[in-house]
Amino acid sequence: TTPHSYKLVQGEKALKELNEKLCSQESVCFDTETTGVDPLSSQLVGLSFAFKEGEAYYIPISANQTEATSEVQIFKPFFENENIEKIGQNIKFDLLELRNYGIHLKGKLFDTMVAHYLLNPEMRHGMDYLAETYLKYKTIHIEELIGQKGKNQLNMRDIDPAIVSDYAAEDADITLKLKNILEKEILKNNLGDLFHNIESPLIYVLSDMEWEGARLDLDALASLSKEMTQELHQVENEIIDMSGVEFNVNSPKQIGEVLFDKMKIVDKAKKTKTGQYKTSEEELEKLRNKHPIIGKILEQRGIKKLLSTYIDSFPQLVNPNTGKVHTSYNQTVAATGRLSSTNPNLQNIPIRDERGKEMRKVFIPDEGCTFVSADYSQIELRIMAHLSEDEHMIEAFNNNLDIHSATAAKIYKIPIEEVNSDLRRTAKTANFGIIYGITPFGLSERLNISRTDAKDLIDESFTSFPGVRKYMDETIAQAQKMGYVETIFGRKRYLPDINSRNGNVRGFAERNAINAPIQGSAADIIKVAMNRIFDRFNQGNFKSKMILQVHDELCFNVPFDELEEVKNIIIHEMEHAYQLRVPLITDCKNGKDWLSAH
């Protein structure tokens, strides 16, 4: 019912005329229609373009790869024109799809999904939702064309182009309309710098990393699978021996009955609404010191998770054409500004324990290359020092002291030389705990000490670093007044519950108020570093490639003859991404696989 003019464009002459029209614009919105949701393995079905609200064009693309490539190539002058702004919704997908046809998108990007994420990080960012929210417009949903998900769902290729035309052209038109609204919102909320200089250029970086992928040693993976499956059976047998009864170790219900009815590990065990005993990892972790069987059950679950989530599923995720895994980096999921990754999720590989570390062995460089890993050293504590302006913390970092040993020395009032590994570990837990707003109860659980000792430890920590306490109080007060907190670069995290009357709900919001500026600033800083490293590699025509990002760490595939120069670039750009009151320090190593480079 909304007035619109959508045109189906076919034939070489018409395509060339449209390309000329596109090349004369300053800004164009485009969208791809594909045979699937993985851009690396799906084919183009069509392209849509819009540069004037209410008008859009749809071009069906041939199913024959040779014909398809020559059709897409007609638009190469437009796509690769650096002076034309390209608009899209989740444009990283389109960027990767076009690379299958020899097109390297260039120019300034405006992604409506990313723009909305900066404005409302906790909301949904899908186009249908945005259209209803901002335009009061109900779009044609994809299910109306191809049916519901499942084995009978059609392929976009199976639908008459005249029908697809309306759906696809609408996508481009609506995205253009959204861009015109969101662009003003971004400026109004002082997010222009973050959007245009950090998040938008990052789309190019992430798409390149996804295209590149990471190589896996499948033989090493197979032997790791065999090894861990044996360990799993062994641990399961130990659990059964300890309990003195045959039962299914994978059944939470049976575990609860064995632990609390038979073994009576605690007098009053917690139950769920259905009357079953609570045996989640969180609950069992609290009981770890009650009986050795608890530790074994947690170990069994850890091995099982590693096997099912990573070791046994990785081979299925290897792209048959490239022999690599190509994770998808999500820029609009974590409210803090951190990237997340899916298929496979590389951000959650447990790296603290030995088995998790073994996982890193299977990530290997390309032939003739070495694996380089660069990691920020204690970036969150450095940001805390910067934001809180605590003179003791700043002094420790500026004098290149080990911050955890320095904390331990202050807390226990002993010279730093006398701090042993146990005291350092306690101080480290306290340091990170305080950033995340840990309670005395939480710290007592984590360190296995009494609540009184935990409270004393936190109090001593605040006495040692008075600026930190002051910063936390001021941040919470500011959040209560403004309703949000900000990172160094102005990324906002909204906290609707910060003035809640419910103590638990308010406490959670307060912890987020303290943590979000720290974690979010760390995320922003590494994004700046990624953009700069990517640009330096391109300017210098290096063959080296950034292939992974895991929170504070970046990984690279580097030919041996570029190693020294590339290491210098990585370290320089990571350490100069932002000028804090304390130095940013990067550990950068290389090796035959991820483990040996870390």
LINJOMO-V442602 format. One record per residue. RES is the residue in one letter. PSI is psi in whole degrees, 0 to 359 (* if undefined). Layout:
res | psi
RES | PSI
RES | PSI
//
This chain:
res | psi
T | 343
T | 130
P | 132
H | 159
S | 101
Y | 127
K | 136
L | 121
V | 122
Q | 154
G | 141
E | 317
K | 313
A | 323
L | 317
K | 322
E | 319
L | 318
N | 318
E | 319
K | 315
L | 320
C | 344
S | 3
Q | 160
E | 332
S | 130
V | 139
C | 136
F | 162
D | 150
T | 143
E | 133
T | 171
T | 352
G | 185
V | 357
D | 110
P | 336
L | 338
S | 0
S | 164
Q | 157
L | 137
V | 328
G | 166
L | 140
S | 149
F | 147
A | 135
F | 357
K | 130
E | 135
G | 354
E | 139
A | 161
Y | 141
Y | 130
I | 112
P | 141
I | 138
S | 149
A | 343
N | 120
Q | 319
T | 313
E | 317
A | 313
T | 317
S | 329
E | 315
V | 322
Q | 335
I | 328
F | 5
K | 315
P | 324
F | 306
F | 325
E | 14
N | 116
E | 343
N | 353
I | 127
E | 135
K | 128
I | 142
G | 168
Q | 115
N | 57
I | 341
K | 323
F | 312
D | 322
L | 314
L | 320
E | 317
L | 332
R | 333
N | 341
Y | 21
G | 21
I | 127
H | 101
L | 140
K | 164
G | 171
K | 141
L | 146
F | 107
D | 116
T | 329
M | 315
V | 321
A | 314
H | 325
Y | 320
L | 325
L | 319
N | 76
P | 334
E | 352
M | 177
R | 153
H | 14
G | 152
M | 320
D | 318
Y | 316
L | 321
A | 317
E | 321
T | 311
Y | 330
L | 356
K | 42
Y | 133
K | 116
T | 164
I | 122
H | 146
I | 327
E | 333
E | 335
L | 310
I | 359
G | 173
Q | 160
K | 147
G | 181
K | 340
N | 0
Q | 134
L | 173
N | 148
M | 329
R | 334
D | 351
I | 145
D | 125
P | 328
A | 327
I | 317
V | 325
S | 311
D | 317
Y | 312
A | 317
A | 322
E | 318
D | 312
A | 318
D | 312
I | 319
T | 321
L | 315
K | 318
L | 320
K | 317
N | 333
I | 311
L | 328
E | 317
K | 319
E | 319
I | 314
L | 319
K | 326
N | 15
N | 38
L | 9
G | 315
D | 312
L | 318
F | 308
H | 328
N | 342
I | 298
E | 318
S | 312
P | 332
L | 335
I | 318
Y | 319
V | 311
L | 320
S | 324
D | 320
M | 319
E | 320
W | 317
E | 312
G | 176
A | 137
R | 139
L | 145
D | 97
L | 330
D | 316
A | 323
L | 318
A | 318
S | 329
L | 321
S | 315
K | 313
E | 312
M | 330
T | 320
Q | 316
E | 319
L | 312
H | 320
Q | 314
V | 321
E | 320
N | 321
E | 321
I | 315
I | 319
D | 315
M | 325
S | 339
G | 18
V | 144
E | 126
F | 169
N | 108
V | 339
N | 2
S | 112
P | 324
K | 311
Q | 324
I | 315
G | 315
E | 317
V | 313
L | 317
F | 331
D | 311
K | 306
M | 344
K | 54
I | 324
V | 159
D | 309
K | 98
A | 146
K | 145
K | 158
T | 176
K | 331
T | 4
G | 4
Q | 149
Y | 144
K | 122
T | 30
S | 163
E | 318
E | 315
E | 317
L | 325
E | 323
K | 336
L | 6
R | 319
N | 4
K | 329
H | 141
P | 336
I | 329
I | 313
G | 320
K | 320
I | 318
L | 323
E | 316
Q | 318
R | 322
G | 314
I | 316
K | 319
K | 317
L | 315
L | 309
S | 319
T | 324
Y | 292
I | 314
D | 345
S | 339
F | 311
P | 328
Q | 337
L | 358
V | 128
N | 120
P | 333
N | 329
T | 342
G | 19
K | 167
V | 137
H | 92
T | 157
S | 124
Y | 128
N | 121
Q | 349
T | 33
V | 302
A | 126
A | 339
T | 344
G | 353
R | 153
L | 152
S | 168
S | 150
T | 158
N | 66
P | 161
N | 108
L | 351
Q | 340
N | 10
I | 120
P | 120
I | 0
R | 328
D | 166
E | 320
R | 321
G | 322
K | 323
E | 329
M | 326
R | 339
K | 332
V | 350
F | 117
I | 158
P | 169
D | 166
E | 137
G | 11
C | 166
T | 155
F | 124
V | 132
S | 130
A | 128
D | 132
Y | 136
S | 116
Q | 45
I | 323
E | 321
L | 326
R | 321
I | 321
M | 317
A | 318
H | 311
L | 320
S | 342
E | 28
D | 121
E | 326
H | 319
M | 315
I | 317
E | 316
A | 314
F | 319
N | 335
N | 10
N | 34
L | 156
D | 116
I | 325
H | 321
S | 320
A | 321
T | 313
A | 317
A | 319
K | 314
I | 312
Y | 3
K | 50
I | 160
P | 147
I | 329
E | 335
E | 359
V | 121
N | 178
S | 327
D | 315
L | 321
R | 317
R | 319
T | 315
A | 323
K | 314
T | 318
A | 315
N | 308
F | 325
G | 318
I | 321
I | 322
Y | 13
G | 41
I | 147
T | 162
P | 323
F | 313
G | 318
L | 323
S | 322
E | 316
R | 323
L | 357
N | 46
I | 171
S | 160
R | 324
T | 314
D | 321
A | 318
K | 317
D | 319
L | 315
I | 315
D | 317
E | 320
S | 315
F | 326
T | 320
S | 324
F | 74
P | 331
G | 329
V | 313
R | 315
K | 315
Y | 317
M | 316
D | 317
E | 322
T | 317
I | 317
A | 319
Q | 319
A | 322
Q | 326
K | 315
M | 333
G | 1
Y | 166
V | 166
E | 153
T | 177
I | 326
F | 7
G | 12
R | 130
K | 143
R | 115
Y | 141
L | 78
P | 339
D | 10
I | 335
N | 22
S | 148
R | 341
N | 118
G | 318
N | 315
V | 316
R | 319
G | 320
F | 317
A | 323
E | 320
R | 321
N | 323
A | 323
I | 318
N | 323
A | 315
P | 331
I | 305
Q | 322
G | 321
S | 322
A | 319
A | 317
D | 316
I | 316
I | 330
K | 319
V | 314
A | 317
M | 314
N | 316
R | 320
I | 316
F | 314
D | 317
R | 319
F | 317
N | 315
Q | 323
G | 5
N | 41
F | 150
K | 344
S | 146
K | 141
M | 129
I | 336
L | 149
Q | 122
V | 92
H | 267
D | 12
E | 141
L | 141
C | 147
F | 153
N | 113
V | 122
P | 143
F | 323
D | 352
E | 356
L | 304
E | 314
E | 317
V | 319
K | 317
N | 319
I | 312
I | 308
I | 315
H | 313
E | 326
M | 320
E | 344
H | 17
A | 330
Y | 145
Q | 98
L | 174
R | 349
V | 158
P | 146
L | 127
I | 136
T | 130
D | 124
C | 118
K | 166
N | 160
G | 185
K | 348
D | 180
W | 320
L | 312
S | 344
A | 351
H | *
//
